[in-house]
């Protein structure tokens, strides 16, 4: 039983110390991914601000006739 516990501990430590690094992406691809994510976040932030400020489209609750896109 003691040998099984030691083997499990060694395997667990091996997994923990090895980390999650893979060789599938290099640093150039990581930089491109991060820039793509930040670009999408910037675009979504602009859309959220427009929606909060009610600049995205006119409300259908208006008393006046408004042209909708």
PyMOL Python script that loads the backbone (N, CA, C, O; Angstrom):
from pymol import cmd

cmd.read_pdbstr("""\
ATOM      1  N   UNK A   1       0.817  -1.193   0.000  1.00  0.00           N
ATOM      2  CA  UNK A   1       0.000   0.000   0.000  1.00  0.00           C
ATOM      3  C   UNK A   1       0.862   1.257   0.000  1.00  0.00           C
ATOM      4  O   UNK A   1       0.536   2.260  -0.636  1.00  0.00           O
ATOM      5  N   UNK A   2       1.968   1.175   0.730  1.00  0.00           N
ATOM      6  CA  UNK A   2       2.867   2.321   0.814  1.00  0.00           C
ATOM      7  C   UNK A   2       3.519   2.603  -0.538  1.00  0.00           C
ATOM      8  O   UNK A   2       3.717   3.763  -0.900  1.00  0.00           O
ATOM      9  N   UNK A   3       3.853   1.553  -1.285  1.00  0.00           N
ATOM     10  CA  UNK A   3       4.474   1.730  -2.601  1.00  0.00           C
ATOM     11  C   UNK A   3       3.497   2.388  -3.577  1.00  0.00           C
ATOM     12  O   UNK A   3       3.894   3.217  -4.396  1.00  0.00           O
ATOM     13  N   UNK A   4       2.224   2.017  -3.486  1.00  0.00           N
ATOM     14  CA  UNK A   4       1.212   2.616  -4.362  1.00  0.00           C
ATOM     15  C   UNK A   4       1.067   4.103  -4.051  1.00  0.00           C
ATOM     16  O   UNK A   4       0.967   4.923  -4.963  1.00  0.00           O
ATOM     17  N   UNK A   5       1.057   4.451  -2.767  1.00  0.00           N
ATOM     18  CA  UNK A   5       0.936   5.861  -2.373  1.00  0.00           C
ATOM     19  C   UNK A   5       2.147   6.663  -2.849  1.00  0.00           C
ATOM     20  O   UNK A   5       1.994   7.793  -3.313  1.00  0.00           O
ATOM     21  N   UNK A   6       3.335   6.097  -2.741  1.00  0.00           N
ATOM     22  CA  UNK A   6       4.545   6.792  -3.182  1.00  0.00           C
ATOM     23  C   UNK A   6       4.531   6.945  -4.703  1.00  0.00           C
ATOM     24  O   UNK A   6       4.892   8.002  -5.219  1.00  0.00           O
ATOM     25  N   UNK A   7       4.118   5.902  -5.424  1.00  0.00           N
ATOM     26  CA  UNK A   7       4.045   5.978  -6.879  1.00  0.00           C
ATOM     27  C   UNK A   7       3.019   7.033  -7.316  1.00  0.00           C
ATOM     28  O   UNK A   7       3.269   7.786  -8.258  1.00  0.00           O
ATOM     29  N   UNK A   8       1.877   7.087  -6.640  1.00  0.00           N
ATOM     30  CA  UNK A   8       0.865   8.092  -6.965  1.00  0.00           C
ATOM     31  C   UNK A   8       1.382   9.493  -6.674  1.00  0.00           C
ATOM     32  O   UNK A   8       1.114  10.424  -7.434  1.00  0.00           O
ATOM     33  N   UNK A   9       2.123   9.650  -5.579  1.00  0.00           N
ATOM     34  CA  UNK A   9       2.695  10.942  -5.233  1.00  0.00           C
ATOM     35  C   UNK A   9       3.737  11.378  -6.263  1.00  0.00           C
ATOM     36  O   UNK A   9       3.773  12.545  -6.651  1.00  0.00           O
ATOM     37  N   UNK A  10       4.576  10.457  -6.702  1.00  0.00           N
ATOM     38  CA  UNK A  10       5.596  10.769  -7.708  1.00  0.00           C
ATOM     39  C   UNK A  10       4.941  11.142  -9.037  1.00  0.00           C
ATOM     40  O   UNK A  10       5.362  12.101  -9.684  1.00  0.00           O
ATOM     41  N   UNK A  11       3.917  10.396  -9.450  1.00  0.00           N
ATOM     42  CA  UNK A  11       3.214  10.722 -10.691  1.00  0.00           C
ATOM     43  C   UNK A  11       2.513  12.087 -10.603  1.00  0.00           C
ATOM     44  O   UNK A  11       2.545  12.875 -11.548  1.00  0.00           O
ATOM     45  N   UNK A  12       1.893  12.345  -9.469  1.00  0.00           N
ATOM     46  CA  UNK A  12       1.215  13.634  -9.287  1.00  0.00           C
ATOM     47  C   UNK A  12       2.214  14.781  -9.326  1.00  0.00           C
ATOM     48  O   UNK A  12       1.962  15.811  -9.952  1.00  0.00           O
ATOM     49  N   UNK A  13       3.347  14.603  -8.658  1.00  0.00           N
ATOM     50  CA  UNK A  13       4.374  15.652  -8.675  1.00  0.00           C
ATOM     51  C   UNK A  13       4.935  15.834 -10.077  1.00  0.00           C
ATOM     52  O   UNK A  13       5.266  16.954 -10.465  1.00  0.00           O
ATOM     53  N   UNK A  14       5.047  14.769 -10.832  1.00  0.00           N
ATOM     54  CA  UNK A  14       5.518  14.865 -12.209  1.00  0.00           C
ATOM     55  C   UNK A  14       4.569  15.674 -13.069  1.00  0.00           C
ATOM     56  O   UNK A  14       5.002  16.501 -13.872  1.00  0.00           O
ATOM     57  N   UNK A  15       3.266  15.439 -12.905  1.00  0.00           N
ATOM     58  CA  UNK A  15       2.277  16.216 -13.659  1.00  0.00           C
ATOM     59  C   UNK A  15       2.261  17.675 -13.225  1.00  0.00           C
ATOM     60  O   UNK A  15       2.155  18.572 -14.062  1.00  0.00           O
ATOM     61  N   UNK A  16       2.363  17.915 -11.934  1.00  0.00           N
ATOM     62  CA  UNK A  16       2.318  19.289 -11.423  1.00  0.00           C
ATOM     63  C   UNK A  16       3.556  20.071 -11.859  1.00  0.00           C
ATOM     64  O   UNK A  16       3.445  21.227 -12.267  1.00  0.00           O
ATOM     65  N   UNK A  17       4.717  19.458 -11.777  1.00  0.00           N
ATOM     66  CA  UNK A  17       5.954  20.173 -12.103  1.00  0.00           C
ATOM     67  C   UNK A  17       6.181  20.324 -13.609  1.00  0.00           C
ATOM     68  O   UNK A  17       6.920  21.209 -14.038  1.00  0.00           O
ATOM     69  N   UNK A  18       5.554  19.471 -14.404  1.00  0.00           N
ATOM     70  CA  UNK A  18       5.760  19.587 -15.850  1.00  0.00           C
ATOM     71  C   UNK A  18       5.005  20.768 -16.441  1.00  0.00           C
ATOM     72  O   UNK A  18       5.430  21.308 -17.463  1.00  0.00           O
ATOM     73  N   UNK A  19       3.903  21.188 -15.837  1.00  0.00           N
ATOM     74  CA  UNK A  19       3.150  22.350 -16.298  1.00  0.00           C
ATOM     75  C   UNK A  19       2.277  22.025 -17.491  1.00  0.00           C
ATOM     76  O   UNK A  19       2.064  20.863 -17.835  1.00  0.00           O
ATOM     77  N   UNK A  20       1.775  23.081 -18.114  1.00  0.00           N
ATOM     78  CA  UNK A  20       0.857  22.931 -19.239  1.00  0.00           C
ATOM     79  C   UNK A  20       1.471  23.459 -20.527  1.00  0.00           C
ATOM     80  O   UNK A  20       0.735  23.858 -21.429  1.00  0.00           O
ATOM     81  N   UNK A  21       2.748  23.474 -20.638  1.00  0.00           N
ATOM     82  CA  UNK A  21       3.375  24.000 -21.839  1.00  0.00           C
ATOM     83  C   UNK A  21       3.281  22.979 -22.960  1.00  0.00           C
ATOM     84  O   UNK A  21       3.494  21.783 -22.760  1.00  0.00           O
ATOM     85  N   UNK A  22       2.957  23.480 -24.140  1.00  0.00           N
ATOM     86  CA  UNK A  22       2.918  22.625 -25.316  1.00  0.00           C
ATOM     87  C   UNK A  22       3.821  23.218 -26.375  1.00  0.00           C
ATOM     88  O   UNK A  22       4.176  24.395 -26.305  1.00  0.00           O
ATOM     89  N   UNK A  23       4.182  22.442 -27.321  1.00  0.00           N
ATOM     90  CA  UNK A  23       5.054  22.893 -28.392  1.00  0.00           C
ATOM     91  C   UNK A  23       4.258  23.214 -29.647  1.00  0.00           C
ATOM     92  O   UNK A  23       4.834  23.355 -30.726  1.00  0.00           O
ATOM     93  N   UNK A  24       2.942  23.329 -29.519  1.00  0.00           N
ATOM     94  CA  UNK A  24       2.110  23.543 -30.697  1.00  0.00           C
ATOM     95  C   UNK A  24       2.077  24.994 -31.133  1.00  0.00           C
ATOM     96  O   UNK A  24       1.800  25.265 -32.301  1.00  0.00           O
ATOM     97  N   UNK A  25       2.349  25.949 -30.235  1.00  0.00           N
ATOM     98  CA  UNK A  25       2.325  27.371 -30.587  1.00  0.00           C
ATOM     99  C   UNK A  25       3.658  28.002 -30.209  1.00  0.00           C
ATOM    100  O   UNK A  25       4.207  27.740 -29.139  1.00  0.00           O
ATOM    101  N   UNK A  26       4.156  28.822 -31.090  1.00  0.00           N
ATOM    102  CA  UNK A  26       5.366  29.558 -30.756  1.00  0.00           C
ATOM    103  C   UNK A  26       4.986  30.950 -30.263  1.00  0.00           C
ATOM    104  O   UNK A  26       3.803  31.287 -30.212  1.00  0.00           O
ATOM    105  N   UNK A  27       5.959  31.744 -29.907  1.00  0.00           N
ATOM    106  CA  UNK A  27       5.680  33.051 -29.317  1.00  0.00           C
ATOM    107  C   UNK A  27       5.001  33.984 -30.310  1.00  0.00           C
ATOM    108  O   UNK A  27       4.181  34.811 -29.910  1.00  0.00           O
ATOM    109  N   UNK A  28       5.323  33.871 -31.594  1.00  0.00           N
ATOM    110  CA  UNK A  28       4.697  34.717 -32.613  1.00  0.00           C
ATOM    111  C   UNK A  28       3.190  34.456 -32.687  1.00  0.00           C
ATOM    112  O   UNK A  28       2.401  35.395 -32.787  1.00  0.00           O
ATOM    113  N   UNK A  29       2.796  33.198 -32.639  1.00  0.00           N
ATOM    114  CA  UNK A  29       1.376  32.856 -32.683  1.00  0.00           C
ATOM    115  C   UNK A  29       0.659  33.307 -31.415  1.00  0.00           C
ATOM    116  O   UNK A  29      -0.497  33.724 -31.477  1.00  0.00           O
ATOM    117  N   UNK A  30       1.330  33.228 -30.265  1.00  0.00           N
ATOM    118  CA  UNK A  30       0.735  33.699 -29.025  1.00  0.00           C
ATOM    119  C   UNK A  30       0.493  35.205 -29.084  1.00  0.00           C
ATOM    120  O   UNK A  30      -0.558  35.679 -28.652  1.00  0.00           O
ATOM    121  N   UNK A  31       1.451  35.957 -29.611  1.00  0.00           N
ATOM    122  CA  UNK A  31       1.302  37.406 -29.729  1.00  0.00           C
ATOM    123  C   UNK A  31       0.141  37.739 -30.655  1.00  0.00           C
ATOM    124  O   UNK A  31      -0.644  38.642 -30.366  1.00  0.00           O
ATOM    125  N   UNK A  32       0.024  37.014 -31.771  1.00  0.00           N
ATOM    126  CA  UNK A  32      -1.087  37.241 -32.693  1.00  0.00           C
ATOM    127  C   UNK A  32      -2.427  36.932 -32.027  1.00  0.00           C
ATOM    128  O   UNK A  32      -3.406  37.650 -32.231  1.00  0.00           O
ATOM    129  N   UNK A  33      -2.469  35.866 -31.233  1.00  0.00           N
ATOM    130  CA  UNK A  33      -3.704  35.502 -30.541  1.00  0.00           C
ATOM    131  C   UNK A  33      -4.093  36.585 -29.544  1.00  0.00           C
ATOM    132  O   UNK A  33      -5.261  36.970 -29.476  1.00  0.00           O
ATOM    133  N   UNK A  34      -3.137  37.080 -28.773  1.00  0.00           N
ATOM    134  CA  UNK A  34      -3.429  38.112 -27.789  1.00  0.00           C
ATOM    135  C   UNK A  34      -3.863  39.411 -28.460  1.00  0.00           C
ATOM    136  O   UNK A  34      -4.751  40.097 -27.951  1.00  0.00           O
ATOM    137  N   UNK A  35      -3.262  39.758 -29.579  1.00  0.00           N
ATOM    138  CA  UNK A  35      -3.667  40.981 -30.274  1.00  0.00           C
ATOM    139  C   UNK A  35      -5.071  40.825 -30.864  1.00  0.00           C
ATOM    140  O   UNK A  35      -5.842  41.784 -30.881  1.00  0.00           O
ATOM    141  N   UNK A  36      -5.406  39.628 -31.347  1.00  0.00           N
ATOM    142  CA  UNK A  36      -6.746  39.368 -31.874  1.00  0.00           C
ATOM    143  C   UNK A  36      -7.790  39.472 -30.754  1.00  0.00           C
ATOM    144  O   UNK A  36      -8.865  40.037 -30.952  1.00  0.00           O
ATOM    145  N   UNK A  37      -7.465  38.925 -29.582  1.00  0.00           N
ATOM    146  CA  UNK A  37      -8.386  38.977 -28.451  1.00  0.00           C
ATOM    147  C   UNK A  37      -8.580  40.414 -27.984  1.00  0.00           C
ATOM    148  O   UNK A  37      -9.708  40.823 -27.711  1.00  0.00           O
ATOM    149  N   UNK A  38      -7.501  41.188 -27.886  1.00  0.00           N
ATOM    150  CA  UNK A  38      -7.640  42.576 -27.439  1.00  0.00           C
ATOM    151  C   UNK A  38      -8.403  43.407 -28.459  1.00  0.00           C
ATOM    152  O   UNK A  38      -9.150  44.307 -28.076  1.00  0.00           O
ATOM    153  N   UNK A  39      -8.234  43.127 -29.751  1.00  0.00           N
ATOM    154  CA  UNK A  39      -8.985  43.841 -30.783  1.00  0.00           C
ATOM    155  C   UNK A  39     -10.480  43.550 -30.657  1.00  0.00           C
ATOM    156  O   UNK A  39     -11.299  44.464 -30.748  1.00  0.00           O
ATOM    157  N   UNK A  40     -10.833  42.294 -30.449  1.00  0.00           N
ATOM    158  CA  UNK A  40     -12.245  41.932 -30.287  1.00  0.00           C
ATOM    159  C   UNK A  40     -12.829  42.571 -29.029  1.00  0.00           C
ATOM    160  O   UNK A  40     -13.967  43.041 -29.045  1.00  0.00           O
ATOM    161  N   UNK A  41     -12.061  42.592 -27.942  1.00  0.00           N
ATOM    162  CA  UNK A  41     -12.543  43.215 -26.706  1.00  0.00           C
ATOM    163  C   UNK A  41     -12.767  44.705 -26.900  1.00  0.00           C
ATOM    164  O   UNK A  41     -13.741  45.255 -26.384  1.00  0.00           O
ATOM    165  N   UNK A  42     -11.879  45.369 -27.638  1.00  0.00           N
ATOM    166  CA  UNK A  42     -12.018  46.790 -27.902  1.00  0.00           C
ATOM    167  C   UNK A  42     -13.276  47.068 -28.733  1.00  0.00           C
ATOM    168  O   UNK A  42     -14.000  48.026 -28.463  1.00  0.00           O
ATOM    169  N   UNK A  43     -13.530  46.238 -29.731  1.00  0.00           N
ATOM    170  CA  UNK A  43     -14.729  46.410 -30.558  1.00  0.00           C
ATOM    171  C   UNK A  43     -16.000  46.172 -29.755  1.00  0.00           C
ATOM    172  O   UNK A  43     -16.971  46.915 -29.895  1.00  0.00           O
ATOM    173  N   UNK A  44     -16.000  45.140 -28.914  1.00  0.00           N
ATOM    174  CA  UNK A  44     -17.185  44.852 -28.107  1.00  0.00           C
ATOM    175  C   UNK A  44     -17.426  45.947 -27.083  1.00  0.00           C
ATOM    176  O   UNK A  44     -18.578  46.246 -26.770  1.00  0.00           O
ATOM    177  N   UNK A  45     -16.362  46.557 -26.548  1.00  0.00           N
ATOM    178  CA  UNK A  45     -16.522  47.643 -25.595  1.00  0.00           C
ATOM    179  C   UNK A  45     -17.204  48.827 -26.265  1.00  0.00           C
ATOM    180  O   UNK A  45     -18.081  49.455 -25.671  1.00  0.00           O
ATOM    181  N   UNK A  46     -16.812  49.137 -27.491  1.00  0.00           N
ATOM    182  CA  UNK A  46     -17.448  50.239 -28.218  1.00  0.00           C
ATOM    183  C   UNK A  46     -18.935  49.949 -28.447  1.00  0.00           C
ATOM    184  O   UNK A  46     -19.761  50.852 -28.314  1.00  0.00           O
ATOM    185  N   UNK A  47     -19.284  48.721 -28.783  1.00  0.00           N
ATOM    186  CA  UNK A  47     -20.689  48.363 -28.966  1.00  0.00           C
ATOM    187  C   UNK A  47     -21.463  48.446 -27.655  1.00  0.00           C
ATOM    188  O   UNK A  47     -22.619  48.870 -27.643  1.00  0.00           O
ATOM    189  N   UNK A  48     -20.829  48.040 -26.544  1.00  0.00           N
ATOM    190  CA  UNK A  48     -21.496  48.110 -25.248  1.00  0.00           C
ATOM    191  C   UNK A  48     -21.749  49.558 -24.838  1.00  0.00           C
ATOM    192  O   UNK A  48     -22.816  49.877 -24.313  1.00  0.00           O
ATOM    193  N   UNK A  49     -20.777  50.433 -25.074  1.00  0.00           N
ATOM    194  CA  UNK A  49     -20.961  51.846 -24.741  1.00  0.00           C
ATOM    195  C   UNK A  49     -22.089  52.430 -25.578  1.00  0.00           C
ATOM    196  O   UNK A  49     -22.914  53.180 -25.056  1.00  0.00           O
ATOM    197  N   UNK A  50     -22.143  52.102 -26.859  1.00  0.00           N
ATOM    198  CA  UNK A  50     -23.232  52.587 -27.712  1.00  0.00           C
ATOM    199  C   UNK A  50     -24.589  52.102 -27.202  1.00  0.00           C
ATOM    200  O   UNK A  50     -25.561  52.857 -27.219  1.00  0.00           O
ATOM    201  N   UNK A  51     -24.661  50.875 -26.757  1.00  0.00           N
ATOM    202  CA  UNK A  51     -25.932  50.339 -26.256  1.00  0.00           C
ATOM    203  C   UNK A  51     -26.325  51.008 -24.942  1.00  0.00           C
ATOM    204  O   UNK A  51     -27.505  51.283 -24.723  1.00  0.00           O
ATOM    205  N   UNK A  52     -25.357  51.275 -24.064  1.00  0.00           N
ATOM    206  CA  UNK A  52     -25.657  51.922 -22.787  1.00  0.00           C
ATOM    207  C   UNK A  52     -26.101  53.364 -23.009  1.00  0.00           C
ATOM    208  O   UNK A  52     -27.033  53.840 -22.361  1.00  0.00           O
ATOM    209  N   UNK A  53     -25.432  54.057 -23.927  1.00  0.00           N
ATOM    210  CA  UNK A  53     -25.770  55.450 -24.206  1.00  0.00           C
ATOM    211  C   UNK A  53     -26.975  55.574 -25.149  1.00  0.00           C
ATOM    212  O   UNK A  53     -27.365  56.684 -25.512  1.00  0.00           O
ATOM    213  N   UNK A  54     -27.558  54.448 -25.539  1.00  0.00           N
ATOM    214  CA  UNK A  54     -28.707  54.376 -26.440  1.00  0.00           C
ATOM    215  C   UNK A  54     -28.414  55.021 -27.794  1.00  0.00           C
ATOM    216  O   UNK A  54     -29.270  55.694 -28.367  1.00  0.00           O
ATOM    217  N   UNK A  55     -27.209  54.812 -28.292  1.00  0.00           N
ATOM    218  CA  UNK A  55     -26.811  55.350 -29.582  1.00  0.00           C
ATOM    219  C   UNK A  55     -26.888  54.311 -30.693  1.00  0.00           C
ATOM    220  O   UNK A  55     -26.615  54.624 -31.852  1.00  0.00           O
ATOM    221  N   UNK A  56     -27.254  53.091 -30.357  1.00  0.00           N
ATOM    222  CA  UNK A  56     -27.228  52.034 -31.356  1.00  0.00           C
ATOM    223  C   UNK A  56     -28.406  52.101 -32.325  1.00  0.00           C
ATOM    224  O   UNK A  56     -28.206  51.948 -33.530  1.00  0.00           O
ATOM    225  N   UNK A  57     -29.623  52.324 -31.841  1.00  0.00           N
ATOM    226  CA  UNK A  57     -30.782  52.449 -32.727  1.00  0.00           C
ATOM    227  C   UNK A  57     -31.896  53.167 -31.978  1.00  0.00           C
ATOM    228  O   UNK A  57     -31.935  53.124 -30.749  1.00  0.00           O
ATOM    229  N   UNK A  58     -32.788  53.816 -32.683  1.00  0.00           N
ATOM    230  CA  UNK A  58     -33.872  54.518 -32.003  1.00  0.00           C
ATOM    231  C   UNK A  58     -34.840  53.535 -31.347  1.00  0.00           C
ATOM    232  O   UNK A  58     -35.025  52.409 -31.809  1.00  0.00           O
ATOM    233  N   UNK A  59     -35.432  53.985 -30.287  1.00  0.00           N
ATOM    234  CA  UNK A  59     -36.387  53.158 -29.573  1.00  0.00           C
ATOM    235  C   UNK A  59     -37.711  53.122 -30.332  1.00  0.00           C
ATOM    236  O   UNK A  59     -38.070  54.089 -31.003  1.00  0.00           O
ATOM    237  N   UNK A  60     -38.417  52.036 -30.228  1.00  0.00           N
ATOM    238  CA  UNK A  60     -39.735  51.945 -30.864  1.00  0.00           C
ATOM    239  C   UNK A  60     -40.816  52.532 -29.961  1.00  0.00           C
ATOM    240  O   UNK A  60     -41.994  52.509 -30.316  1.00  0.00           O
ATOM    241  N   UNK A  61     -40.430  53.060 -28.797  1.00  0.00           N
ATOM    242  CA  UNK A  61     -41.388  53.637 -27.860  1.00  0.00           C
ATOM    243  C   UNK A  61     -41.549  55.137 -28.058  1.00  0.00           C
ATOM    244  O   UNK A  61     -42.211  55.799 -27.259  1.00  0.00           O
ATOM    245  N   UNK A  62     -40.969  55.666 -29.087  1.00  0.00           N
ATOM    246  CA  UNK A  62     -41.023  57.102 -29.330  1.00  0.00           C
ATOM    247  C   UNK A  62     -42.406  57.531 -29.797  1.00  0.00           C
ATOM    248  O   UNK A  62     -43.108  56.764 -30.456  1.00  0.00           O
ATOM    249  N   UNK A  63     -42.803  58.772 -29.453  1.00  0.00           N
ATOM    250  CA  UNK A  63     -44.057  59.330 -29.907  1.00  0.00           C
ATOM    251  C   UNK A  63     -43.959  59.758 -31.363  1.00  0.00           C
ATOM    252  O   UNK A  63     -44.964  59.823 -32.071  1.00  0.00           O
ATOM    253  N   UNK A  64     -42.757  60.044 -31.795  1.00  0.00           N
ATOM    254  CA  UNK A  64     -42.544  60.555 -33.138  1.00  0.00           C
ATOM    255  C   UNK A  64     -42.148  59.423 -34.073  1.00  0.00           C
ATOM    256  O   UNK A  64     -41.584  58.414 -33.648  1.00  0.00           O
ATOM    257  N   UNK A  65     -42.444  59.602 -35.323  1.00  0.00           N
ATOM    258  CA  UNK A  65     -42.070  58.600 -36.319  1.00  0.00           C
ATOM    259  C   UNK A  65     -40.580  58.741 -36.602  1.00  0.00           C
ATOM    260  O   UNK A  65     -40.106  59.806 -36.995  1.00  0.00           O
ATOM    261  N   UNK A  66     -39.871  57.675 -36.399  1.00  0.00           N
ATOM    262  CA  UNK A  66     -38.439  57.683 -36.663  1.00  0.00           C
ATOM    263  C   UNK A  66     -38.133  56.615 -37.697  1.00  0.00           C
ATOM    264  O   UNK A  66     -38.775  55.566 -37.753  1.00  0.00           O
ATOM    265  N   UNK A  67     -37.159  56.904 -38.491  1.00  0.00           N
ATOM    266  CA  UNK A  67     -36.767  55.953 -39.519  1.00  0.00           C
ATOM    267  C   UNK A  67     -35.790  54.950 -38.908  1.00  0.00           C
ATOM    268  O   UNK A  67     -34.785  55.337 -38.312  1.00  0.00           O
ATOM    269  N   UNK A  68     -36.087  53.683 -39.058  1.00  0.00           N
ATOM    270  CA  UNK A  68     -35.216  52.627 -38.529  1.00  0.00           C
ATOM    271  C   UNK A  68     -34.385  52.053 -39.664  1.00  0.00           C
ATOM    272  O   UNK A  68     -34.815  52.029 -40.817  1.00  0.00           O
ATOM    273  N   UNK A  69     -33.223  51.606 -39.330  1.00  0.00           N
ATOM    274  CA  UNK A  69     -32.339  51.008 -40.337  1.00  0.00           C
ATOM    275  C   UNK A  69     -32.704  49.594 -40.645  1.00  0.00           C
ATOM    276  O   UNK A  69     -32.054  48.955 -41.472  1.00  0.00           O
TER     277      UNK A  69
END
""", "prot")
cmd.dss("prot")
cmd.show_as("cartoon", "prot")
cmd.util.cbc("prot")
cmd.orient("prot")
